Amino acid sequence: MEDLEDGMVVEQRDGNMYLVLAGKAVRKGRCNHIDGYTDDLKWEGYTGGDIVKVYRITPESLGCIEDVFIKSNLELIWERTETKKMTIEEMRQKLEELTGEEIEVTAWRNLKAQTQRKGNETGSRRSFC
């Protein structure tokens, strides 16, 4: 939050863009107080208000105040990176794509039970944590 400076443009998760000025993030008809954001630039109680991108205005591209929110007039200086969430099927497909091999996903409980049964059949005992 302390890294936000006057003249920067922020983009929220909901797509709204704001100009940072005098401790506020402002746009036509709206403003947010900068202290409403947490240190990791999230807006408590509304994930759509989280800042996901921060831009620097390229001064030579400005003609009027409305030009501030045109992305071609901005230089991206920070972007939020988040953990990608995937289903088991999406992970299987990605593994096949990366390895070029067909992948069959086996649930851990089933694998554990199968291995224990095989161990009992051969007389060996395996321990799983």
N, CA, C and O of each residue as an XYZ file, in Angstrom:
516
protein
N       0.823     -1.185      0.000
C       0.000      0.000      0.000
C       0.871      1.255      0.000
O       0.553      2.232     -0.678
N       1.965      1.230      0.756
C       2.851      2.393      0.823
C       3.561      2.630     -0.495
O       4.078      3.721     -0.735
N       3.593      1.608     -1.360
C       4.278      1.726     -2.639
C       3.456      2.478     -3.672
O       3.993      2.891     -4.700
N       2.161      2.665     -3.421
C       1.322      3.401     -4.365
C       1.628      4.885     -4.254
O       1.605      5.464     -3.168
N       1.914      5.484     -5.395
C       2.290      6.899     -5.419
C       1.337      7.677     -6.307
O       0.729      7.128     -7.226
N       1.218      8.972     -6.016
C       0.397      9.842     -6.858
C       0.820      9.700     -8.312
O       2.008      9.665     -8.632
N      -0.173      9.620     -9.180
C       0.099      9.520    -10.608
C       0.090      8.094    -11.137
O       0.083      7.888    -12.351
N       0.092      7.108    -10.248
C       0.001      5.717    -10.699
C      -1.458      5.403    -11.014
O      -2.371      6.044    -10.494
N      -1.658      4.419    -11.863
C      -2.998      3.935    -12.177
C      -3.078      2.495    -11.704
O      -2.188      1.691    -11.978
N      -4.158      2.173    -10.986
C      -4.342      0.808    -10.495
C      -5.561      0.198    -11.174
O      -6.534      0.884    -11.491
N      -5.479     -1.111    -11.388
C      -6.606     -1.851    -11.950
C      -7.053     -2.876    -10.925
O      -6.245     -3.639    -10.395
N      -8.339     -2.885    -10.656
C      -8.904     -3.822     -9.697
C      -9.303     -5.115    -10.407
O      -9.421     -5.157    -11.632
N      -9.505     -6.150     -9.627
C      -9.934     -7.452    -10.153
C     -11.235     -7.321    -10.954
O     -11.427     -8.041    -11.934
N     -12.128     -6.414    -10.549
C     -13.400     -6.231    -11.249
C     -13.261     -5.428    -12.544
O     -14.253     -5.180    -13.229
N     -12.033     -5.023    -12.878
C     -11.778     -4.310    -14.129
C     -11.772     -2.799    -14.009
O     -11.328     -2.116    -14.931
N     -12.253     -2.256    -12.895
C     -12.251     -0.802    -12.712
C     -10.823     -0.294    -12.559
O      -9.981     -0.931    -11.926
N     -10.574      0.863    -13.153
C      -9.249      1.481    -13.068
C      -9.372      2.807    -12.323
O     -10.343      3.545    -12.491
N      -8.367      3.091    -11.498
C      -8.355      4.299    -10.677
C      -7.001      4.989    -10.787
O      -5.970      4.336    -10.945
N      -7.018      6.307    -10.702
C      -5.810      7.116    -10.644
C      -5.512      7.410     -9.180
O      -6.404      7.838     -8.447
N      -4.286      7.191     -8.745
C      -3.898      7.449     -7.356
C      -3.542      8.928     -7.217
O      -2.645      9.432     -7.894
N      -4.265      9.615     -6.322
C      -4.035     11.040     -6.067
C      -4.362     11.366     -4.615
O      -5.448     11.043     -4.134
N      -3.434     11.999     -3.923
C      -3.662     12.535     -2.581
C      -4.299     11.527     -1.626
O      -5.257     11.854     -0.925
N      -3.772     10.304     -1.598
C      -4.262      9.294     -0.672
C      -5.578      8.645     -1.075
O      -6.204      7.938     -0.285
N      -5.986      8.894     -2.308
C      -7.217      8.292     -2.818
C      -6.948      7.664     -4.176
O      -6.015      8.035     -4.889
N      -7.798      6.701     -4.508
C      -7.810      6.131     -5.853
C      -9.097      6.646     -6.479
O     -10.187      6.317     -6.012
N      -8.980      7.451     -7.533
C     -10.144      8.142     -8.084
C     -10.400      7.751     -9.537
O      -9.482      7.440    -10.295
N     -11.679      7.778     -9.894
C     -12.108      7.650    -11.284
C     -13.398      8.447    -11.407
O     -13.911      8.942    -10.403
N     -13.918      8.578    -12.586
C     -15.128      9.373    -12.783
C     -16.261      8.840    -11.900
O     -16.687      7.694    -12.042
N     -16.734      9.682    -10.996
C     -17.868      9.355    -10.156
C     -17.582      8.454     -8.969
O     -18.510      8.119     -8.232
N     -16.340      8.048     -8.751
C     -16.014      7.123     -7.647
C     -14.639      7.449     -7.071
O     -13.779      8.020     -7.741
N     -14.460      7.066     -5.800
C     -13.120      7.115     -5.218
C     -13.027      6.114     -4.075
O     -14.011      5.826     -3.394
N     -11.845      5.602     -3.886
C     -11.540      4.711     -2.764
C     -10.406      5.350     -1.978
O      -9.469      5.892     -2.565
N     -10.485      5.291     -0.671
C      -9.369      5.757      0.143
C      -8.289      4.679      0.122
O      -8.584      3.495      0.289
N      -7.061      5.082     -0.079
C      -5.942      4.143     -0.164
C      -5.842      3.295      1.100
O      -5.463      2.126      1.027
N      -6.174      3.863      2.253
C      -6.064      3.083      3.488
C      -7.130      1.986      3.590
O      -7.118      1.204      4.541
N      -8.052      1.919      2.620
C      -9.022      0.831      2.556
C      -8.411     -0.457      2.013
O      -9.008     -1.529      2.115
N      -7.224     -0.344      1.440
C      -6.517     -1.521      0.919
C      -5.581     -2.059      2.001
O      -5.000     -1.294      2.771
N      -5.443     -3.377      2.047
C      -4.480     -3.986      2.970
C      -3.079     -3.813      2.399
O      -2.916     -3.327      1.280
N      -2.063     -4.215      3.173
C      -0.676     -4.097      2.702
C      -0.416     -4.896      1.431
O       0.485     -4.562      0.662
N      -1.205     -5.961      1.202
C      -1.025     -6.736     -0.031
C      -2.030     -6.305     -1.110
O      -2.352     -7.075     -2.015
N      -2.516     -5.066     -0.998
C      -3.367     -4.414     -1.995
C      -4.705     -5.128     -2.221
O      -5.221     -5.159     -3.338
N      -5.248     -5.691     -1.167
C      -6.565     -6.323     -1.248
C      -7.578     -5.435     -0.544
O      -7.261     -4.743      0.423
N      -8.815     -5.471     -1.057
C      -9.902     -4.696     -0.474
C     -10.728     -5.644      0.382
O     -11.383     -6.549     -0.135
N     -10.694     -5.433      1.692
C     -11.373     -6.356      2.602
C     -12.873     -6.366      2.356
O     -13.520     -5.322      2.279
N     -13.414     -7.589      2.235
C     -14.849     -7.762      2.073
C     -15.340     -7.775      0.635
O     -16.511     -8.065      0.386
N     -14.455     -7.462     -0.327
C     -14.862     -7.467     -1.736
C     -13.651     -7.796     -2.595
O     -12.817     -6.931     -2.861
N     -13.556     -9.047     -3.028
C     -12.372     -9.463     -3.809
C     -12.284     -8.735     -5.146
O     -11.191     -8.590     -5.694
N     -13.415     -8.273     -5.683
C     -13.389     -7.519     -6.933
C     -12.626     -6.212     -6.804
O     -12.178     -5.650     -7.804
N     -12.475     -5.722     -5.569
C     -11.745     -4.479     -5.331
C     -10.249     -4.662     -5.155
O      -9.517     -3.678     -5.048
N      -9.781     -5.903     -5.125
C      -8.343     -6.152     -4.993
C      -7.594     -5.551     -6.175
O      -8.030     -5.678     -7.319
N      -6.483     -4.905     -5.903
C      -5.652     -4.374     -6.992
C      -4.868     -5.531     -7.601
O      -4.169     -6.264     -6.901
N      -4.997     -5.681     -8.914
C      -4.305     -6.767     -9.601
C      -3.196     -6.263    -10.518
O      -2.309     -7.026    -10.904
N      -3.245     -4.980    -10.866
C      -2.202     -4.401    -11.719
C      -1.948     -2.954    -11.302
O      -2.857     -2.238    -10.882
N      -0.693     -2.550    -11.429
C      -0.317     -1.161    -11.172
C       0.442     -0.664    -12.404
O       1.336     -1.340    -12.913
N       0.069      0.530    -12.872
C       0.664      1.102    -14.073
C       1.325      2.440    -13.773
O       0.969      3.139    -12.824
N       2.295      2.769    -14.610
C       2.891      4.097    -14.642
C       2.370      4.767    -15.901
O       2.314      4.145    -16.962
N       1.992      6.022    -15.790
C       1.510      6.769    -16.956
C       2.713      7.160    -17.808
O       3.720      7.639    -17.288
N       2.604      6.954    -19.110
C       3.661      7.427    -20.008
C       3.278      8.851    -20.420
O       2.381      9.038    -21.242
N       3.958      9.858    -19.848
C       3.549     11.264    -19.994
C       3.411     11.728    -21.445
O       2.534     12.533    -21.760
N       4.258     11.232    -22.310
C       4.222     11.692    -23.703
C       2.950     11.260    -24.436
O       2.656     11.772    -25.517
N       2.200     10.328    -23.860
C       0.998      9.828    -24.535
C      -0.272     10.551    -24.101
O      -1.341     10.295    -24.655
N      -0.178     11.442    -23.131
C      -1.372     12.090    -22.595
C      -1.734     13.354    -23.363
O      -0.879     14.178    -23.690
N      -3.039     13.481    -23.642
C      -3.546     14.705    -24.237
C      -4.544     15.366    -23.304
O      -4.622     16.592    -23.221
N      -5.314     14.527    -22.598
C      -6.294     15.027    -21.633
C      -6.455     13.991    -20.527
O      -5.920     12.888    -20.636
N      -7.174     14.325    -19.478
C      -7.283     13.464    -18.300
C      -7.883     12.094    -18.628
O      -7.508     11.099    -18.008
N      -8.800     12.027    -19.584
C      -9.403     10.749    -19.950
C      -8.385      9.752    -20.492
O      -8.596      8.542    -20.415
N      -7.278     10.259    -21.040
C      -6.238      9.402    -21.617
C      -5.521      8.553    -20.553
O      -4.835      7.583    -20.876
N      -5.692      8.935    -19.287
C      -5.033      8.229    -18.186
C      -5.461      6.769    -18.110
O      -4.677      5.920    -17.685
N      -6.685      6.463    -18.513
C      -7.215      5.109    -18.365
C      -7.155      4.277    -19.652
O      -7.730      3.190    -19.713
N      -6.467      4.778    -20.670
C      -6.272      4.013    -21.905
C      -4.987      3.200    -21.736
O      -3.906      3.757    -21.548
N      -5.124      1.870    -21.806
C      -3.980      1.000    -21.489
C      -2.774      1.236    -22.378
O      -1.643      1.024    -21.941
N      -2.979      1.666    -23.601
C      -1.823      1.924    -24.478
C      -1.026      3.147    -24.010
O       0.091      3.373    -24.476
N      -1.594      3.933    -23.096
C      -0.894      5.088    -22.523
C      -0.219      4.750    -21.196
O       0.321      5.630    -20.525
N      -0.253      3.479    -20.824
C       0.250      3.057    -19.525
C       1.347      2.009    -19.681
O       1.376      1.254    -20.654
N       2.244      1.980    -18.703
C       3.286      0.960    -18.637
C       3.027      0.106    -17.394
O       3.010      0.622    -16.276
N       2.829     -1.182    -17.589
C       2.585     -2.088    -16.464
C       3.857     -2.205    -15.633
O       4.914     -2.548    -16.162
N       3.762     -1.920    -14.326
C       4.944     -2.023    -13.467
C       4.804     -3.096    -12.389
O       5.792     -3.470    -11.758
N       3.580     -3.595    -12.170
C       3.372     -4.679    -11.198
C       2.095     -5.408    -11.544
O       1.103     -4.792    -11.931
N       2.121     -6.728    -11.403
C       0.926     -7.541    -11.638
C       0.865     -8.630    -10.583
O       1.867     -9.286    -10.301
N      -0.308     -8.820    -10.003
C      -0.506     -9.850     -8.983
C      -0.385    -11.224     -9.632
O      -0.977    -11.482    -10.680
N       0.381    -12.090     -9.006
C       0.446    -13.476     -9.448
C      -0.237    -14.333     -8.393
O      -0.023    -14.161     -7.193
N      -1.044    -15.237     -8.856
C      -1.801    -16.063     -7.933
C      -1.614    -17.529     -8.277
O      -1.321    -17.879     -9.421
N      -1.783    -18.374     -7.288
C      -1.672    -19.803     -7.480
C      -2.757    -20.262     -8.435
O      -3.929    -19.923     -8.268
N      -2.368    -21.026     -9.424
C      -3.338    -21.562    -10.376
C      -4.050    -22.742     -9.741
O      -3.416    -23.644     -9.194
N      -5.360    -22.728     -9.818
C      -6.159    -23.833     -9.290
C      -6.562    -24.718    -10.462
O      -7.035    -24.236    -11.491
N      -6.364    -26.036    -10.283
C      -6.674    -26.983    -11.348
C      -7.417    -28.184    -10.776
O      -7.206    -28.583     -9.631
N      -8.286    -28.745    -11.598
C      -8.935    -29.993    -11.219
C      -7.955    -31.137    -11.495
O      -6.934    -30.939    -12.154
N      -8.264    -32.313    -10.996
C      -7.423    -33.478    -11.252
C      -7.356    -33.745    -12.754
O      -6.295    -34.082    -13.280
N      -8.476    -33.596    -13.436
C      -8.508    -33.833    -14.883
C      -7.625    -32.833    -15.620
O      -6.915    -33.211    -16.551
N      -7.657    -31.566    -15.219
C      -6.798    -30.554    -15.839
C      -5.326    -30.879    -15.604
O      -4.500    -30.706    -16.500
N      -4.994    -31.352    -14.395
C      -3.605    -31.734    -14.102
C      -3.177    -32.917    -14.960
O      -2.062    -32.940    -15.482
N      -4.070    -33.907    -15.106
C      -3.757    -35.075    -15.930
C      -3.481    -34.651    -17.367
O      -2.506    -35.098    -17.973
N      -4.339    -33.788    -17.914
C      -4.162    -33.311    -19.282
C      -2.842    -32.556    -19.445
O      -2.143    -32.720    -20.445
N      -2.508    -31.731    -18.455
C      -1.254    -30.958    -18.525
C      -0.045    -31.890    -18.471
O       0.922    -31.694    -19.206
N      -0.097    -32.904    -17.605
C       0.995    -33.881    -17.543
C       1.163    -34.615    -18.870
O       2.287    -34.823    -19.328
N       0.057    -35.005    -19.484
C       0.129    -35.664    -20.788
C       0.742    -34.740    -21.824
O       1.550    -35.165    -22.649
N       0.355    -33.481    -21.777
C       0.896    -32.490    -22.708
C       2.409    -32.329    -22.519
O       3.155    -32.253    -23.495
N       2.845    -32.278    -21.284
C       4.267    -32.062    -20.983
C       5.130    -33.295    -21.227
O       6.270    -33.174    -21.676
N       4.592    -34.487    -20.934
C       5.400    -35.704    -21.042
C       5.217    -36.433    -22.365
O       6.070    -37.227    -22.764
N       4.105    -36.165    -23.049
C       3.808    -36.891    -24.274
C       3.369    -38.323    -24.013
O       3.276    -39.129    -24.938
N       3.101    -38.632    -22.768
C       2.676    -39.974    -22.388
C       1.238    -39.934    -21.886
O       0.764    -38.909    -21.398
N       0.548    -41.077    -22.018
C      -0.795    -41.178    -21.474
C      -0.693    -41.350    -19.961
O       0.086    -42.168    -19.473
N      -1.477    -40.579    -19.232
C      -1.426    -40.589    -17.770
C      -2.741    -41.123    -17.226
O      -3.814    -40.689    -17.647
N      -2.660    -42.062    -16.293
C      -3.834    -42.534    -15.578
C      -3.683    -42.113    -14.124
O      -2.696    -42.448    -13.470
N      -4.664    -41.379    -13.624
C      -4.618    -40.897    -12.245
C      -5.239    -41.944    -11.338
O      -6.350    -42.414    -11.585
N      -4.515    -42.305    -10.289
C      -5.000    -43.270     -9.314
C      -5.098    -42.573     -7.970
O      -4.159    -41.906     -7.534
N      -6.222    -42.730     -7.326
C      -6.407    -42.108     -6.010
C      -5.425    -42.714     -5.017
O      -5.170    -43.917     -5.064
N      -4.873    -41.910     -4.126
C      -3.860    -42.359     -3.161
C      -4.389    -43.489     -2.292
O      -3.675    -44.462     -2.049
N      -5.634    -43.378     -1.815
C      -6.193    -44.431     -0.958
C      -6.231    -45.762     -1.693
O      -5.898    -46.797     -1.116
N      -6.631    -45.747     -2.954
C      -6.672    -46.981     -3.737
C      -5.275    -47.542     -3.940
O      -5.073    -48.751     -3.824
N      -4.308    -46.686     -4.241
C      -2.928    -47.119     -4.439
C      -2.371    -47.703     -3.149
O      -1.701    -48.736     -3.170
N      -2.642    -47.052     -2.041
C      -2.166    -47.528     -0.737
C      -2.735    -48.910     -0.437
O      -2.002    -49.807     -0.019
N      -4.037    -49.087     -0.649
C      -4.681    -50.377     -0.369
C      -4.134    -51.466     -1.287
O      -3.884    -52.586     -0.843
N      -3.946    -51.139     -2.567
C      -3.414    -52.125     -3.513
C      -2.010    -52.549     -3.118
O      -1.687    -53.736     -3.148
N      -1.177    -51.594     -2.750
C       0.203    -51.885     -2.379
C       0.246    -52.714     -1.109
O       1.046    -53.644     -1.004
N      -0.603    -52.390     -0.144
C      -0.632    -53.163      1.096
C      -1.081    -54.594      0.827
O      -0.526    -55.536      1.393
N      -2.090    -54.765     -0.040
C      -2.547    -56.113     -0.383
C      -1.423    -56.910     -1.043
O      -1.203    -58.079     -0.725
N      -0.723    -56.265     -1.959
C       0.382    -56.950     -2.635
C       1.462    -57.325     -1.636
O       2.039    -58.409     -1.723
N       1.743    -56.436     -0.686
C       2.749    -56.720      0.338
C       2.343    -57.894      1.201
O       3.177    -58.729      1.553
N       1.065    -57.965      1.544
C       0.567    -59.080      2.362
C       0.626    -60.390      1.592
O       0.874    -61.444      2.177
N       0.397    -60.329      0.270
C       0.435    -61.540     -0.548
C       1.842    -62.108     -0.619
O       2.018    -63.325     -0.681
N       2.840    -61.241     -0.611
C       4.224    -61.703     -0.719
C       4.866    -61.889      0.640
O       6.010    -62.334      0.731
N       4.150    -61.556      1.689
C       4.685    -61.742      3.029
C       5.436    -60.544      3.559
O       5.809    -60.534      4.732
N       5.675    -59.526      2.738
C       6.372    -58.340      3.248
C       5.353    -57.361      3.811
O       4.190    -57.352      3.407
N       5.800    -56.550      4.734
C       4.899    -55.565      5.338
C       5.466    -54.195      5.060
O       6.612    -53.904      5.400
N       4.652    -53.346      4.435
C       5.069    -51.965      4.145
C       4.268    -51.036      5.016
O       3.095    -51.277      5.299
N       4.898    -50.002      5.426
C       4.240    -49.002      6.262
C       4.075    -47.722      5.459
O       5.004    -47.281      4.782
N       2.898    -47.132      5.536
C       2.637    -45.852      4.882
C       2.326    -44.821      5.955
O       1.614    -45.105      6.917
N       2.860    -43.639      5.782
C       2.592    -42.551      6.723
C       1.328    -41.837      6.323
O       0.921    -40.884      6.987
